[in-house]
Amino acid sequence: MRSTIKSTGILVFCEDKPKLTIENLPDARLQGVLDTIRTFFLRSTEEGRLCFKELYEILTLPDNRIGLKKGVIPIYISCVLHFYKRYTVITRDNRELEITAKLLESVNEKPEDYEIYLENWDEKKEAYINALERIFSKHINEYEKEYNNFEYIVRAMQRWFLQLPKYTKEIEKRYAGNEQFAEIEFHTLKLKNSLRISEINPRDFLFNKLLWIYEFKQLDLKILKDIEKSKLILDETKVRLIQILEAETRAIFATKQHKEEASLYSVIKDWCETLDENAAAHMFNNGESKLLKICFNATPDSQKFIEDLAKASVGLRIDDWSENTISSFLSEIVAFKVSIENYNKKITSTNGQIVNKGLYKISFIDDNGKEEFKTFDKAEYSNEAHLMYNDAQALIEEYGESLSPNEKRQVLIDIINKLLG
């Protein structure tokens, strides 16, 4: 049970009844106990981690002339922690733990399993932690700050890393255009790899690992600029990729008549205007219709346009891309443009009349009397297609006269309409 007790301005984690307060204890004895615990904590600043077993022996063994009962020790420890909690690290099996009432109860049960370390604090470390908090502020959970002075920042850094697109987290080179890749700054790669680890010792990570990553022998506030730079590189990786894809897609569709100032949106719209209206009604064999629809519905939001084009062309959102996906995307866009333009040449050479052999045209008239049609190429039957044809014909014959010919036609037309999208 966790409760708080107000006594002389001190917050205490108490495992007993709320009525038990520090005020019930003799003042002289209280001060001596607090000084003993405080001295023990301060020793860890110079000597490193100290095991709680030693502290419990000091407080409980008769030889030390204190002779406390074990059950009340968490109250005294929590009293001292109130003043040193920001700089205190409690570990078990080398893993830093949240300082809570429950933890103090666990320490009380098995003090030999837990160690404490009091960070030797100064203004430089204070500025360092405050700056990291500012850099990763969007990912900090305020309630975590109550329980641990270092872990909440490391958790914020991990949350930031985990929300990055998979593409950003996985690649080791960034796309520079023209199917060329540039090395990602080495320190940034090391930061990425360090944040992949699920179990991180917060103090060691902030005051040792980060210094190693950025090649500092001791804490120097200059490291903050390097950390911010790495964060900016990773935050902008996907955005920069989309910007390059925008430029390369524009280059694919642009003509000599386009000025350098022409946006991707304008270039795509101009290209669409060169197409015969029948092109939009044709059902292409390799998914060109989806891409063509995206082009016809393009808006000035070029980022959304590229993301829609990317998903439709390679079947993956840019977030999930790899380095190889970029080349596949550009190849698909080039092939799409060629396919559409080749079809456009065929129908414009016949003055818009669809007279190609092996081409089907299906026309629909809606409730408003407006005619819409779709065209598609004749396809050769595969073995599976033959089986499907035979099964469908047998099923139609099986219904016999229970369905009228008009109903059977309607069913087939509705199925075709769905396939035409």
Sine and cosine of phi, psi and omega as CSV:
sin_phi,cos_phi,sin_psi,cos_psi,sin_omega,cos_omega
0.00,0.00,0.74,-0.68,0.02,-1.00
-0.95,-0.33,0.77,-0.64,0.08,-1.00
-0.62,-0.79,0.31,-0.95,0.03,-1.00
-0.90,-0.44,0.62,-0.79,-0.02,-1.00
-0.82,-0.57,0.79,-0.61,0.06,-1.00
-1.00,-0.02,0.87,-0.49,0.01,-1.00
-0.49,-0.87,0.90,-0.43,-0.02,-1.00
0.76,0.65,0.65,0.76,0.07,-1.00
0.97,0.23,0.22,0.98,-0.07,-1.00
-0.93,-0.36,0.75,-0.66,0.10,-1.00
-1.00,0.01,0.76,-0.65,-0.09,-1.00
-0.82,-0.58,0.72,-0.70,0.17,-0.99
-1.00,0.10,0.86,-0.50,-0.11,-0.99
-0.84,-0.54,0.78,-0.63,0.01,-1.00
-1.00,-0.04,-0.15,0.99,-0.01,-1.00
-0.99,-0.10,-0.28,-0.96,-0.02,-1.00
-0.94,0.35,0.52,-0.85,-0.01,-1.00
-0.83,0.55,-0.37,0.93,-0.03,-1.00
-0.94,0.35,-0.38,0.93,-0.01,-1.00
-0.96,0.27,0.87,-0.50,-0.03,-1.00
-0.76,-0.64,0.29,-0.96,0.05,-1.00
-0.87,0.50,-0.47,0.88,-0.05,-1.00
-0.91,0.41,-0.32,0.95,0.01,-1.00
-0.97,0.24,-0.21,0.98,-0.09,-1.00
-0.99,-0.13,0.55,-0.83,0.00,-1.00
-0.86,0.50,0.70,-0.72,-0.09,-1.00
-0.86,0.51,-0.73,0.69,-0.05,-1.00
-0.90,0.44,-0.72,0.69,0.01,-1.00
-0.90,0.44,-0.66,0.76,0.02,-1.00
-0.85,0.52,-0.75,0.66,-0.04,-1.00
-0.89,0.46,-0.63,0.78,0.01,-1.00
-0.90,0.43,-0.66,0.75,0.03,-1.00
-0.90,0.43,-0.72,0.70,-0.01,-1.00
-0.88,0.47,-0.65,0.76,0.02,-1.00
-0.91,0.42,-0.63,0.78,0.03,-1.00
-0.89,0.46,-0.71,0.71,0.01,-1.00
-0.91,0.41,-0.68,0.73,0.00,-1.00
-0.88,0.48,-0.69,0.72,0.01,-1.00
-0.88,0.47,-0.65,0.76,0.03,-1.00
-0.89,0.46,-0.72,0.69,0.02,-1.00
-0.86,0.50,-0.72,0.69,-0.05,-1.00
-0.91,0.41,-0.50,0.87,0.06,-1.00
-0.86,0.51,-0.58,0.81,-0.04,-1.00
-0.91,0.42,-0.37,0.93,0.05,-1.00
-0.89,0.46,-0.62,0.78,-0.03,-1.00
-1.00,-0.05,-0.60,0.80,-0.14,-0.99
-1.00,-0.09,-0.22,0.98,-0.07,-1.00
1.00,-0.07,-0.29,-0.96,-0.08,-1.00
-0.88,0.48,0.69,-0.72,0.05,-1.00
-0.86,-0.52,0.62,-0.78,-0.02,-1.00
-0.99,0.15,0.67,-0.74,0.01,-1.00
-0.89,0.45,-0.37,0.93,0.02,-1.00
-0.84,0.54,-0.64,0.77,0.01,-1.00
-0.89,0.46,-0.69,0.72,0.02,-1.00
-0.89,0.45,-0.68,0.73,-0.01,-1.00
-0.90,0.43,-0.59,0.81,0.05,-1.00
-0.92,0.40,-0.63,0.78,0.05,-1.00
-0.88,0.47,-0.64,0.76,-0.11,-0.99
-0.99,0.12,-0.38,0.93,-0.14,-0.99
-0.93,-0.36,-0.52,0.86,-0.08,-1.00
-0.95,0.32,0.67,-0.74,-0.03,-1.00
-0.86,0.51,-0.52,0.86,-0.04,-1.00
-0.86,0.51,-0.44,0.90,-0.04,-1.00
-1.00,-0.02,0.02,1.00,0.12,-0.99
0.87,0.49,0.47,0.88,0.12,-0.99
-0.93,-0.38,-0.80,0.60,0.13,-0.99
0.86,0.51,0.66,0.76,0.04,-1.00
-0.94,0.33,0.50,-0.86,0.20,-0.98
-0.98,0.22,0.64,-0.77,-0.12,-0.99
-0.86,0.52,-0.56,0.83,-0.11,-0.99
-0.90,0.44,-0.41,0.91,-0.06,-1.00
-0.99,-0.11,-0.13,0.99,-0.07,-1.00
-0.86,0.50,-0.65,0.76,0.02,-1.00
-0.83,0.56,-0.49,0.87,0.00,-1.00
-0.91,0.40,-0.71,0.70,0.00,-1.00
-0.91,0.41,-0.68,0.73,-0.01,-1.00
-0.88,0.48,-0.69,0.72,-0.02,-1.00
-0.90,0.43,-0.54,0.84,0.03,-1.00
-0.89,0.46,-0.71,0.70,0.01,-1.00
-0.95,0.32,-0.62,0.79,0.00,-1.00
-0.88,0.48,-0.43,0.90,0.02,-1.00
-0.83,0.56,-0.58,0.81,-0.04,-1.00
-1.00,0.00,-0.38,0.92,-0.11,-0.99
-0.88,-0.47,0.09,1.00,-0.14,-0.99
-0.86,0.51,-0.58,0.81,-0.04,-1.00
-0.89,0.45,-0.41,0.91,-0.07,-1.00
-0.92,-0.38,0.15,0.99,-0.12,-0.99
-0.98,-0.21,0.66,-0.75,0.08,-1.00
-0.82,-0.57,0.82,-0.58,0.09,-1.00
-0.92,-0.40,0.77,-0.64,-0.07,-1.00
-0.80,-0.60,0.39,-0.92,0.17,-0.99
-0.64,-0.77,0.80,-0.60,-0.06,-1.00
0.80,0.60,0.65,0.76,0.07,-1.00
0.94,0.35,0.25,0.97,0.00,-1.00
-0.93,-0.37,0.81,-0.59,-0.02,-1.00
-0.95,0.30,0.65,-0.76,-0.11,-0.99
-0.87,-0.50,0.42,-0.91,0.08,-1.00
-0.95,0.32,0.73,-0.69,-0.03,-1.00
-1.00,0.08,0.98,-0.18,-0.03,-1.00
-0.74,-0.67,0.14,-0.99,0.06,-1.00
-0.87,0.49,-0.62,0.78,0.00,-1.00
-0.90,0.44,-0.62,0.79,0.03,-1.00
-0.89,0.45,-0.68,0.73,0.00,-1.00
-0.90,0.44,-0.55,0.84,0.09,-1.00
-0.91,0.42,-0.66,0.75,0.01,-1.00
-0.91,0.41,-0.64,0.77,0.05,-1.00
-0.88,0.47,-0.63,0.77,-0.02,-1.00
-0.90,0.43,-0.55,0.83,-0.02,-1.00
-0.96,0.26,-0.68,0.74,-0.03,-1.00
-0.67,-0.74,0.96,0.27,-0.05,-1.00
-0.88,0.47,-0.41,0.91,0.00,-1.00
-0.93,0.37,-0.25,0.97,-0.02,-1.00
-1.00,0.00,-0.14,0.99,-0.15,-0.99
-0.84,-0.54,0.53,-0.85,0.03,-1.00
-0.79,-0.61,0.42,-0.91,0.01,-1.00
-0.78,-0.63,0.56,-0.83,0.04,-1.00
-0.63,-0.77,0.75,-0.66,0.02,-1.00
-0.96,-0.26,0.91,-0.41,-0.03,-1.00
-0.90,0.44,0.73,-0.69,0.08,-1.00
-0.97,0.23,0.99,-0.12,-0.21,-0.98
-1.00,0.03,0.51,-0.86,0.10,-1.00
-0.46,-0.89,0.01,-1.00,-0.07,-1.00
-0.91,0.42,-0.56,0.83,-0.01,-1.00
-0.91,0.42,-0.69,0.72,0.02,-1.00
-0.92,0.40,-0.61,0.79,0.05,-1.00
-0.88,0.48,-0.72,0.70,0.02,-1.00
-0.90,0.43,-0.62,0.79,0.00,-1.00
-0.88,0.47,-0.77,0.64,-0.01,-1.00
-0.91,0.42,-0.67,0.74,0.01,-1.00
-0.89,0.46,-0.61,0.79,0.02,-1.00
-0.93,0.37,-0.67,0.74,0.05,-1.00
-0.89,0.47,-0.61,0.79,0.05,-1.00
-0.89,0.46,-0.63,0.78,0.04,-1.00
-0.92,0.38,-0.70,0.72,-0.06,-1.00
-0.88,0.47,-0.64,0.77,-0.07,-1.00
-0.94,-0.35,0.46,0.89,-0.11,-0.99
-0.86,0.51,-0.57,0.82,-0.04,-1.00
-0.91,0.41,-0.29,0.96,-0.09,-1.00
-0.92,-0.40,0.19,0.98,-0.01,-1.00
-1.00,-0.02,0.74,-0.68,0.16,-0.99
-0.99,-0.11,0.90,-0.43,-0.11,-0.99
-0.86,0.50,-0.57,0.82,-0.06,-1.00
-0.91,0.41,-0.41,0.91,0.00,-1.00
-0.94,0.35,-0.43,0.90,-0.02,-1.00
-0.90,0.43,-0.38,0.92,-0.03,-1.00
-0.93,0.36,-0.48,0.88,-0.16,-0.99
-0.98,-0.21,-0.36,0.93,-0.06,-1.00
-0.40,-0.92,0.72,-0.70,-0.12,-0.99
-0.99,0.14,-0.34,0.94,-0.03,-1.00
-0.93,-0.38,-0.61,0.80,-0.14,-0.99
-0.89,0.45,-0.55,0.84,-0.04,-1.00
-0.89,0.46,-0.51,0.86,0.03,-1.00
-0.96,0.26,-0.68,0.73,0.03,-1.00
-0.89,0.45,-0.65,0.76,0.05,-1.00
-0.89,0.46,-0.63,0.77,0.04,-1.00
-0.89,0.46,-0.66,0.75,0.04,-1.00
-0.90,0.44,-0.64,0.77,0.02,-1.00
-0.93,0.37,-0.64,0.77,0.05,-1.00
-0.88,0.48,-0.69,0.73,0.04,-1.00
-0.85,0.52,-0.73,0.69,-0.03,-1.00
-0.90,0.44,-0.67,0.74,-0.06,-1.00
-0.93,0.38,-0.45,0.89,0.00,-1.00
-0.99,0.12,-0.09,1.00,0.07,-1.00
-0.93,0.38,0.50,-0.86,0.05,-1.00
-0.85,0.52,0.49,-0.87,0.03,-1.00
-0.82,0.57,-0.63,0.78,0.02,-1.00
-0.83,0.56,-0.72,0.69,-0.02,-1.00
-0.91,0.42,-0.65,0.76,-0.06,-1.00
-0.95,0.32,-0.49,0.87,-0.15,-0.99
-1.00,-0.07,-0.57,0.82,-0.13,-0.99
-0.94,0.33,0.46,-0.89,0.09,-1.00
-0.91,-0.41,-0.12,0.99,0.09,-1.00
-0.71,-0.70,0.56,-0.83,0.01,-1.00
-0.97,-0.22,0.53,-0.85,-0.06,-1.00
-0.96,0.27,0.76,-0.65,-0.05,-1.00
-0.93,-0.37,0.02,1.00,-0.01,-1.00
0.99,-0.17,0.37,-0.93,0.00,-1.00
0.82,0.58,0.59,0.81,0.01,-1.00
0.84,0.54,0.50,0.86,0.08,-1.00
-0.93,-0.36,0.53,-0.85,-0.03,-1.00
-0.83,-0.56,0.59,-0.81,0.01,-1.00
-0.92,-0.39,0.55,-0.84,0.01,-1.00
-0.91,0.40,0.67,-0.74,0.14,-0.99
-0.99,0.16,0.64,-0.77,-0.04,-1.00
-0.77,0.64,0.74,-0.67,-0.17,-0.99
-0.85,0.53,-0.66,0.75,0.00,-1.00
-0.89,0.46,-0.59,0.81,0.00,-1.00
-0.92,0.39,-0.64,0.76,0.06,-1.00
-0.88,0.47,-0.67,0.74,0.00,-1.00
-0.91,0.41,-0.59,0.81,0.05,-1.00
-0.90,0.45,-0.70,0.71,0.03,-1.00
-0.84,0.55,-0.75,0.66,-0.06,-1.00
-0.90,0.43,-0.57,0.82,-0.02,-1.00
-0.94,0.34,-0.50,0.86,-0.03,-1.00
-1.00,0.09,-0.11,0.99,0.06,-1.00
-0.95,0.30,-0.43,0.90,-0.07,-1.00
-0.94,0.34,0.79,-0.61,-0.06,-1.00
-0.95,0.30,-0.65,0.76,-0.02,-1.00
-0.98,-0.18,0.94,-0.34,-0.03,-1.00
-0.84,-0.54,0.73,-0.68,0.13,-0.99
-0.98,0.19,0.95,-0.32,-0.15,-0.99
-0.83,0.55,-0.75,0.66,-0.04,-1.00
-0.89,0.45,-0.71,0.70,-0.01,-1.00
-0.89,0.46,-0.63,0.78,-0.01,-1.00
-0.91,0.41,-0.72,0.69,-0.09,-1.00
-0.96,0.28,-0.61,0.80,-0.13,-0.99
-0.96,-0.28,-0.11,0.99,0.05,-1.00
-0.80,-0.61,-0.82,0.57,-0.11,-0.99
-0.90,0.44,-0.72,0.70,0.00,-1.00
-0.90,0.43,-0.59,0.81,0.05,-1.00
-0.91,0.42,-0.63,0.78,0.05,-1.00
-0.91,0.41,-0.67,0.74,-0.02,-1.00
-0.86,0.52,-0.69,0.73,-0.08,-1.00
-0.98,-0.18,0.23,0.97,0.15,-0.99
0.87,0.49,0.74,0.68,0.14,-0.99
-0.95,-0.32,0.74,-0.68,0.00,-1.00
-0.98,0.20,-0.43,0.90,0.07,-1.00
-0.53,-0.85,0.24,-0.97,-0.07,-1.00
-0.87,0.49,0.82,-0.57,0.04,-1.00
-0.66,-0.75,0.77,-0.64,-0.07,-1.00
-0.90,0.44,-0.19,0.98,0.08,-1.00
-0.90,0.44,-0.38,0.92,0.00,-1.00
-0.88,0.48,-0.44,0.90,-0.05,-1.00
-0.89,0.45,-0.60,0.80,0.04,-1.00
-0.90,0.43,-0.61,0.79,0.02,-1.00
-0.93,0.37,-0.64,0.77,0.02,-1.00
-0.91,0.41,-0.69,0.73,0.04,-1.00
-0.88,0.47,-0.63,0.78,0.02,-1.00
-0.89,0.45,-0.71,0.70,0.03,-1.00
-0.88,0.47,-0.68,0.73,0.01,-1.00
-0.89,0.46,-0.68,0.74,0.00,-1.00
-0.90,0.44,-0.67,0.75,0.02,-1.00
-0.85,0.53,-0.73,0.68,-0.04,-1.00
-0.96,0.30,-0.61,0.79,0.04,-1.00
-0.88,0.47,-0.55,0.84,-0.11,-0.99
-0.99,-0.17,0.05,1.00,-0.06,-1.00
-0.86,0.50,-0.76,0.64,-0.01,-1.00
-0.92,0.39,-0.67,0.75,0.00,-1.00
-0.87,0.49,-0.69,0.72,0.00,-1.00
-0.92,0.40,-0.61,0.79,0.05,-1.00
-0.87,0.49,-0.72,0.70,0.00,-1.00
-0.89,0.46,-0.64,0.77,0.02,-1.00
-0.88,0.48,-0.66,0.75,0.02,-1.00
-0.93,0.37,-0.65,0.76,0.03,-1.00
-0.90,0.44,-0.59,0.81,0.07,-1.00
-0.86,0.51,-0.75,0.66,-0.03,-1.00
-0.89,0.45,-0.66,0.75,-0.04,-1.00
-0.96,0.27,-0.57,0.82,0.08,-1.00
-0.92,0.38,-0.64,0.77,0.07,-1.00
-0.86,0.51,-0.69,0.73,-0.01,-1.00
-0.90,0.44,-0.55,0.84,0.01,-1.00
-0.92,0.40,-0.63,0.78,-0.11,-0.99
-0.99,-0.12,-0.28,0.96,-0.07,-1.00
-0.95,0.31,0.45,-0.89,0.08,-1.00
-0.91,-0.42,0.09,-1.00,0.00,-1.00
-0.90,0.44,-0.38,0.92,-0.03,-1.00
-0.97,0.23,-0.26,0.96,-0.03,-1.00
-0.99,0.17,0.74,-0.68,0.06,-1.00
-0.98,0.19,0.31,-0.95,-0.02,-1.00
-0.88,0.47,-0.47,0.88,-0.04,-1.00
-0.97,0.25,-0.24,0.97,-0.06,-1.00
-0.90,0.43,0.76,-0.64,-0.03,-1.00
-0.98,0.20,0.24,-0.97,0.07,-1.00
-0.87,0.50,-0.64,0.76,0.01,-1.00
-0.85,0.52,-0.72,0.69,0.00,-1.00
-0.90,0.43,-0.67,0.74,-0.01,-1.00
-0.88,0.47,-0.70,0.71,0.00,-1.00
-0.91,0.41,-0.67,0.74,0.01,-1.00
-0.89,0.45,-0.67,0.75,0.04,-1.00
-0.88,0.47,-0.65,0.76,0.01,-1.00
-0.91,0.42,-0.68,0.73,0.01,-1.00
-0.87,0.48,-0.58,0.81,-0.02,-1.00
-0.94,0.35,-0.29,0.96,0.04,-1.00
-0.99,0.14,-0.20,0.98,-0.08,-1.00
-1.00,0.05,0.60,-0.80,0.10,-1.00
-0.92,0.40,0.56,-0.83,-0.04,-1.00
-0.87,0.50,-0.43,0.90,0.01,-1.00
-0.94,0.35,-0.35,0.94,-0.02,-1.00
-0.89,0.45,-0.60,0.80,-0.02,-1.00
-0.93,0.37,-0.38,0.93,-0.04,-1.00
-1.00,-0.04,-0.10,0.99,-0.06,-1.00
-1.00,0.08,0.67,-0.74,0.04,-1.00
-1.00,-0.10,0.98,-0.22,-0.04,-1.00
-0.98,0.19,0.33,-0.95,-0.13,-0.99
-0.99,0.12,-0.38,0.93,-0.16,-0.99
-0.88,-0.47,0.52,0.85,0.07,-1.00
0.99,0.15,0.18,0.98,-0.01,-1.00
-0.88,0.47,-0.46,0.89,-0.05,-1.00
-0.88,0.47,-0.63,0.78,0.02,-1.00
-0.90,0.44,-0.70,0.71,-0.01,-1.00
-0.92,0.39,-0.63,0.78,0.00,-1.00
-0.91,0.42,-0.62,0.79,0.04,-1.00
-0.89,0.45,-0.64,0.77,0.04,-1.00
-0.89,0.45,-0.65,0.76,0.01,-1.00
-0.91,0.41,-0.68,0.73,0.01,-1.00
-0.91,0.41,-0.47,0.88,-0.03,-1.00
-0.98,-0.18,0.28,0.96,-0.04,-1.00
-0.88,0.47,0.53,-0.85,0.07,-1.00
-0.80,-0.59,0.13,-0.99,0.05,-1.00
-0.89,0.45,-0.19,0.98,0.05,-1.00
-0.97,0.25,1.00,0.07,-0.10,-0.99
-0.92,0.39,-0.50,0.87,0.02,-1.00
-0.90,0.43,-0.71,0.70,0.03,-1.00
-0.90,0.43,-0.63,0.78,0.00,-1.00
-0.87,0.50,-0.72,0.70,-0.01,-1.00
-0.91,0.41,-0.66,0.75,0.00,-1.00
-0.91,0.42,-0.63,0.77,0.05,-1.00
-0.91,0.41,-0.68,0.74,0.00,-1.00
-0.90,0.44,-0.65,0.76,-0.02,-1.00
-0.90,0.44,-0.73,0.68,-0.03,-1.00
-0.89,0.45,-0.67,0.75,-0.05,-1.00
-0.95,0.30,-0.51,0.86,-0.10,-1.00
-0.99,0.10,-0.67,0.74,-0.06,-1.00
-0.91,-0.41,-0.06,1.00,0.07,-1.00
0.98,0.19,0.20,0.98,0.01,-1.00
-0.71,-0.70,0.64,-0.76,0.15,-0.99
-0.93,0.37,0.47,-0.88,-0.02,-1.00
-0.85,0.53,-0.53,0.85,0.04,-1.00
-0.81,0.59,-0.53,0.85,-0.09,-1.00
-0.98,-0.21,0.18,0.98,-0.03,-1.00
-0.94,0.33,0.25,-0.97,0.20,-0.98
-0.83,-0.56,-0.03,-1.00,0.01,-1.00
-0.88,0.47,-0.59,0.81,-0.04,-1.00
-0.94,0.34,-0.45,0.90,-0.05,-1.00
-0.91,0.42,-0.50,0.87,-0.04,-1.00
-0.88,0.48,-0.73,0.68,0.01,-1.00
-0.89,0.46,-0.64,0.76,0.01,-1.00
-0.89,0.46,-0.67,0.74,0.00,-1.00
-0.87,0.49,-0.76,0.65,-0.04,-1.00
-0.89,0.45,-0.62,0.78,0.04,-1.00
-0.90,0.44,-0.66,0.75,0.01,-1.00
-0.90,0.43,-0.64,0.77,-0.02,-1.00
-0.92,0.39,-0.66,0.75,0.05,-1.00
-0.89,0.46,-0.72,0.69,-0.01,-1.00
-0.90,0.44,-0.63,0.78,0.04,-1.00
-0.87,0.49,-0.75,0.66,-0.03,-1.00
-0.88,0.47,-0.69,0.73,0.01,-1.00
-0.89,0.46,-0.70,0.71,-0.02,-1.00
-0.88,0.47,-0.71,0.70,-0.01,-1.00
-0.91,0.42,-0.70,0.72,-0.04,-1.00
-0.93,0.37,-0.57,0.82,0.06,-1.00
-0.91,0.42,-0.68,0.73,0.05,-1.00
-0.90,0.43,-0.64,0.77,-0.01,-1.00
-0.88,0.47,-0.61,0.79,0.03,-1.00
-0.90,0.44,-0.63,0.78,-0.02,-1.00
-0.89,0.45,-0.72,0.69,-0.08,-1.00
-0.98,0.18,-0.47,0.88,0.04,-1.00
-0.97,0.25,-0.43,0.90,0.03,-1.00
-0.96,0.30,-0.25,0.97,0.05,-1.00
-0.93,-0.37,0.44,0.90,0.02,-1.00
0.84,0.55,0.62,0.78,0.07,-1.00
0.99,0.11,-0.09,1.00,0.00,-1.00
-0.99,0.13,0.72,-0.69,-0.01,-1.00
-1.00,-0.02,0.99,-0.12,-0.09,-1.00
-0.86,-0.52,0.13,0.99,-0.03,-1.00
-0.90,0.44,0.64,-0.77,0.07,-1.00
-0.94,0.34,0.56,-0.83,0.03,-1.00
0.96,0.28,0.36,0.93,-0.01,-1.00
-0.90,-0.43,0.70,-0.71,0.01,-1.00
-0.96,-0.29,0.56,-0.83,0.07,-1.00
-0.74,-0.67,0.82,-0.58,0.03,-1.00
-0.88,-0.48,0.80,-0.59,-0.08,-1.00
-0.92,-0.38,0.65,-0.76,0.04,-1.00
-0.80,-0.59,0.60,-0.80,0.09,-1.00
-0.90,-0.44,0.87,-0.49,-0.07,-1.00
-0.98,0.17,-0.06,-1.00,-0.06,-1.00
-0.91,0.42,-0.34,0.94,0.00,-1.00
-1.00,-0.06,0.09,1.00,0.02,-1.00
0.99,0.13,0.15,0.99,0.00,-1.00
-1.00,0.04,0.73,-0.69,-0.02,-1.00
-1.00,-0.02,0.74,-0.67,0.14,-0.99
-0.80,-0.60,0.54,-0.84,0.00,-1.00
-0.60,-0.80,0.35,-0.94,0.07,-1.00
-0.78,-0.63,0.58,-0.82,0.09,-1.00
-0.84,-0.54,0.47,-0.88,0.07,-1.00
-0.39,-0.92,0.40,-0.91,-0.05,-1.00
-0.98,0.18,0.51,-0.86,0.09,-1.00
-0.94,0.35,0.69,-0.72,-0.01,-1.00
-0.91,-0.41,0.57,-0.82,0.07,-1.00
-0.97,0.25,0.62,-0.79,0.00,-1.00
-0.95,0.31,0.71,-0.71,0.23,-0.97
-1.00,-0.02,0.10,-1.00,0.04,-1.00
-0.86,0.50,-0.66,0.75,0.01,-1.00
-0.91,0.41,-0.59,0.81,0.01,-1.00
-0.92,0.40,-0.61,0.79,0.06,-1.00
-0.87,0.49,-0.69,0.72,0.02,-1.00
-0.89,0.46,-0.66,0.75,0.01,-1.00
-0.90,0.44,-0.66,0.75,0.00,-1.00
-0.88,0.47,-0.73,0.68,-0.03,-1.00
-0.90,0.44,-0.64,0.76,0.01,-1.00
-0.91,0.42,-0.67,0.74,-0.02,-1.00
-0.91,0.41,-0.69,0.72,-0.01,-1.00
-0.91,0.42,-0.64,0.76,0.02,-1.00
-0.90,0.43,-0.62,0.78,0.00,-1.00
-0.91,0.41,-0.65,0.76,0.02,-1.00
-0.90,0.44,-0.68,0.73,-0.01,-1.00
-0.92,0.39,-0.51,0.86,-0.02,-1.00
-0.90,0.43,-0.55,0.84,0.04,-1.00
-0.95,0.30,-0.38,0.92,0.07,-1.00
0.79,0.62,-0.77,-0.64,-0.07,-1.00
-1.00,0.01,0.06,1.00,0.04,-1.00
-0.93,0.38,-0.37,0.93,0.12,-0.99
-0.87,-0.49,0.63,-0.77,0.04,-1.00
-0.97,0.25,0.38,-0.93,0.07,-1.00
-0.82,0.57,-0.57,0.82,0.00,-1.00
-0.92,0.40,-0.63,0.78,0.02,-1.00
-0.91,0.41,-0.67,0.74,0.02,-1.00
-0.88,0.47,-0.67,0.74,0.04,-1.00
-0.89,0.46,-0.65,0.76,-0.04,-1.00
-0.90,0.44,-0.66,0.75,0.03,-1.00
-0.87,0.49,-0.73,0.68,-0.01,-1.00
-0.90,0.44,-0.66,0.75,0.01,-1.00
-0.90,0.43,-0.66,0.75,0.02,-1.00
-0.89,0.45,-0.63,0.77,0.04,-1.00
-0.90,0.43,-0.70,0.72,0.02,-1.00
-0.89,0.46,-0.64,0.77,-0.02,-1.00
-0.88,0.47,-0.64,0.77,0.04,-1.00
-0.91,0.41,-0.64,0.77,-0.01,-1.00
-0.92,0.38,-0.48,0.88,0.01,-1.00
-0.98,0.21,-0.22,0.98,0.06,-1.00
0.94,0.35,0.00,0.00,0.00,0.00
